[in-house]
Amino acid sequence: MGEVKLLGVWKKFEDVTAVKDITLEVKDGEFMILLGPSGCGKTTTLRMISGLEEPTKGQIYIGEKLVADPEKGIFVPPKDRDIAMVFQSYALYPHMTVYDNIAFPLKLRKISKQEIDIRVKEVAEMLGLTELLKRKPRELSGGQRQRVALGRAIIRRPHVFLMDEPLSNLDAKLRVRMRAELKKLQRQLGVTTIYVTHDQVEAMTMGDKIAVMNAGVLQQVGTPEEVYNRPASMFVAGFIGSPPMNFLNGTLTEGGFVDFGPFKLRLLKDQFELLQEKGYVGKNLVLGIRPEDIYDGSLAQERASENNMTRATVEIVENLGGERIVYLSAEDISFTAKFPPESKVKEGQKIEIVFDMKKIHIFDKNTKKAIF
């Protein structure tokens, strides 16, 4: 039905390679997020799935149907792919009412007026647009327009929804609400959805799976929990999470410590044995730790030992009510911690901090890939 498969897909624009050798499988009914910074190739990938761009190389399947394979000369146009797209710009017809905008794809298919009426009212009810059917787009708020654009996609009952940053024009509060609505709607409809965003919060809260891209290359595919807790590379680790993961450059010593200069941290036995086995003793590596895994020593005595503590200076404290983001330094090493509101640290203060060694990540300094 609505599976989507990309096998070794490339896209080149003259001298620029926008997408490099992507192999990705989206299961039927899955909500897949393509996540990455601007210019990483995620929209180009979506456009190739939709048929708005032709791949330079590789194969694209929608369901059992091969819709693109340049080597075989196969390229199925968008209208024959059974997909519906929702863009960042709502692309509504300004002279048409909400009813006519939603009904438009069915009118093109010459579906009976009676059937159109039933389906428009059904979709309007689902999206909370029933009271707005007689209005024109100019009389709607941004969130209402976005729902009309969604309605126009839903009414076609496609096998696949493709969404390109559909919430980016909305204000922050409305985006949060629309994220929840979209997720609920996708669950209700059970339609395979591929959703492009550069917003990692959107990705983490909405996706069944996240495909993280950078510079045209697929970095990692996994559930939100997998990409957060087991990032495959420093790029993924740094891109997902707010504030981002701390990266500390150090050297692995014979005694099982990572030496950062101003301080040392002792690895757990199995961590050290794995690195020893892989030949990292005496070599430089990168230790990654998320801000929430660094604790205020005055509140975490039970977690503290001389092997996982150091003294640091509090540079800046951002009080966010439910948590405090604390910027710290130990000589020339800077890092960020996330403390609970009961932490009373002040700027300029020297404090004890505790690293949760069970939660650390180790990366190869040269390849930037995760060792664990």
N, C-alpha and C positions, 0 to 999 in steps of 0.2 A: 504493500500500500504506500505509506508515506516515508519509507526509508530514503535517505539521501547518502550517496557514496561518492567520494572523490578519491581517485586513484592516481597518484603521481602527477598531480595537476600543477602546471606552470603557467605564468602569464608574464609576457615581456612586452613592454612598450618601447620599440626601437632599442636603445642601449640600456634601458632601465628594466630590471627584473622586479616586478611588483609582488609576485607570489612564486615561491620556490618549492617545488616537489611536495605539495601537500597531499597527504593521504588521511582521510577523515571519514568516519562512519557515524551517521546520525540515525538512531533507531526510530521505528514507527512510534509516533506519539511523544517523542522526547523533546524537551526544551533545551536546545543547545545554544550556548552563548559564544560568540566569537569576540574575544576580548583582547585589547592591545592599544598602544598609543596611536595617535594620528599618524597616518602614512605607513602603517605596518602591513597593509594588504588585506585587512578584514572586509572592507566594502568591496574591493575588487573580487574577492572570493565569493561574496554574496551575489554580486552581479554576474559572475560566471555560472552560478547555480541557477539564477533566474533566466539566463539567456540574453542578458543585456551586454555581456562581453563574451567573446569566444576564447577558450583557453588556447595557449600556444602549443601545449602538449598535455597528455594525460586523458583520463576518462571521467565523465560525470554520469552517475545513474540517479534517476528519481524513480523509486519503486524498482521494478524489474527492467525499466526502459532505459536504454543507453541514450542520453540526450546530447552528449558532446564527446567526440573523439576525432580530433583534427587529422590523425593519421589515417583514419578510415573515411574521412570526409563527412562525418556525421555531425550535424548541428541542428537541433530541433528549436524552432523559434519560441519565444516566451509564451505566446498564446496557446501553444500545444503542450505545455509542460505541467499543467494543472497546479500552478502555484499562484499565490496572491502576495503582493508586496505592500508594505506600509513604510513610507519614507519619513525622514525628519521633517520635511515640508509636507503639509497635509494634502496639498494638491487637490483641493475640492473645487468644484465648478461654482464660481461665485454667483452666477445667475440662477442656479438651481436651488430648490429647497433641500432641507436635510433628507426628506423622503426620497426626492429624485436623485440626490447624490448616492444614497445607499442602494437605490433600485437600479442605477445605471448599468452595472455589469449584467444584470438579468435581462434588461431591455435589449442589450446588444445581442443576447442569445435568443431573442424572440420568444421568451417565456411568457405564458399567458398573464394578463393583468391580474386575474384572481390569485394565481400562484405568487406573483410578485407581491401583492398586497399582504398575503399571509406571511411571507418570509420577511418583508420589511418590518412588519409589526412585531414579529418574533425577535428579530435582531435588535430592534429599538428597545424592546422590553428588557432584553438581556443587558444592554448597555446603558439603561436609564435615560433613553432619548425620546421616550414616547411623547412627552410634553413639548418637544422641540421640533417635531417633524415638519411643521409648516414654516419654520424660520429659515432664513438665508445664512450662509456662513458668516457674513459680517456681523450678524446679531449674536454670535456665539463666543464664549470664552475659549482660550487656548485648549483647555482640557476637553471641552465639549467638541471642538473641531477634531481633536485627536480621536475621540470616540467615534465620530462620524467616519473618519478615515478607516478606523478599525472595522466599523460596521460594513463598509463597502467591501472590505477584504473578506470578512466572515461570510457574507451573504452568498458568496460564490461556492462555499463549501469545498475549498481546494484540498488537495492532499498535503500541501506544505505551505506554511506561512513564512515569508521572509521579511524581517523587520530591520530597517537601518536607522538606528538611533531614534526611535519614534518619540521618545519622551524628552529629548534634549532641549526643546523649545519651551518647556513648561517650567514654572517656578518650583523651588525646592519642595515646598509642602505638597503641591499637587503631584509632583513626580513620585513622592513616597506613596501617595494614595493610588496613583495609576499603576505603579509597580505591582502592588497587591492585587488590583483589579485584573491586570493583564495575566498574572500568574493563575488567578482563580478561573479566568475565562479560558485559558489554555487547558487547564485541567478538565474543565467542563466539556470543552469541544474535543479534547483528545487528539488535536491535530499537531503533527510534527512542526516544530517552530525553530527557525534559526534566526538568532537575534544578535545584531552587531551593536557593541557599545565600547566606549573607552572608560566607562565608569565601573570601577571594581566593586563598589557597593551594590550597584544594579546587578552585576554578574553574580555575586555571592548570594543575593537574596532571591533571584529569580530562576537561575539555571538548574536543571538536573545535572548537566555536565557543562564544563567550561573548557573551551579550546583557546589557549593563550598564544597569541602571535606576536612576533617582533621581527621587523625588517624582512617581511615576506616569508618568514620561517615559522612553522608550527613548533612551539616550545614544549607544550605539555597539554594533554587532554585528561580530564578527570572530574570527579565530583567537586563541588566547592570545598568540602572537607579535605579531599586529597590534595588539591593544589595549594590549600592554605597550610596544611600540616606536613605535607611531604613534597615541597616544591622541587622540581627537577633541576633547576638552575638558579643562579643568583638573580637573573632577570625576573623570573616568576616570583621568587621570594621577595624581591624588592617592589614588584609592581602590585602585588596583592597584600593588603593589610594597611591599616591606617592608625597611627603613623607607620611608615614602612619599617621593615626589619633592619636591625643594626648589623653592620658588617665590620668585624674587627680582624685586622691582619696580624697573624702571629706565627710563631715557630713551634713545632711539636718537639718536646724534649724527651730524652731517654726515660725520664721518671714519670711520663704520662701527663705532663702539664702542657698547656699552650701558653707560651710566653709572649706577652704583648709589649714588653718593655717596662712600663710603669707598674704592671701587676701581672700575675699568673693565675690561671684557673686549671684545676685538676680535672681531667676527663674521667668519666665513669669507666670501670674496668673493661666492659665489653666494647665501649667506644674506642679506647686506646688500643685494645687488641686488634680491632678491625683495621685501624689506621697503620698499626705496626705491620700487620700482614700485608697491607698494600704498599709498604715501603715509604711511608710519609715521615718517619722519625728523622729529626734534623732538618726537615723541609718546611718551607713557608706554606701556610694554608689560610683559609678565611673561615672564621667562626661567625655564624649568623645566629642572632637571638632576637625574638620579637619584644617590643617594649613592655608587653604585659607579663613577660617572663623574667623581668628584672624587678626585684622587690626592695621596698624601703626596709633597711635592716632593723629599724626600731619596731617594725610591725611583723617581722618574719624571723624572730630569733630561732624558732624551732627548725627552720630550713637552713640556718646559717652554719657554716663551718669555716675554718681558716682556708679551706681549699676552694670555696666558691664565693668569697667576699673580697671587696676592695673598698677603699675610701674614694669618694668623688666629690667634686664641688658642684653645687646646684647653680646653674647659669640662669635659667629661665623657668618659671612655673606658669603653666596655662591652666586655670581652673575652669573646668567644663561642667561643674555641678556634680554630676555622677562619677567623675573621674578627674584626675589631674595629670596632664602631660608635663613631664619634667625633663628638661634638657640638662645633661650632666657632662662633666669632663674630668678625666684623670690624666693630669699633665697634658700631653698633646692628643689624647684620644677622646673623641666626643661620641656620646650615644644618648639615646632617648629612652625614657621609661614611662610606664603608665601606672600611676599609683592610685589607690582608692581615696575617696574624699577625706577619710580620717587621717591620712598622712598630713603632717603639719610642717613639712619641709619649706624652707624659705630661701629666696635667692641669696647667693653669697655664702650659704651654709656649707660646711663640710660634713658629709654623712657617710654612714656605712651602707653599701648596697650589696644585695645577694643575687647571684645568677642561678636560675633553675637549670642545672646541668642536664636534666632529663629532657629538656625542651630545646636544646641547642641543635643547630644544623652545621655541618662542616662541608665546605666547598673547596674544590681544587682551584688554586690561585690562577693557574694558566688557562684551564678549559672553562672555568666558571660553572662547571657542572657539580651537582650535589654528590657527595660521597655517602652521606647519610643525613 
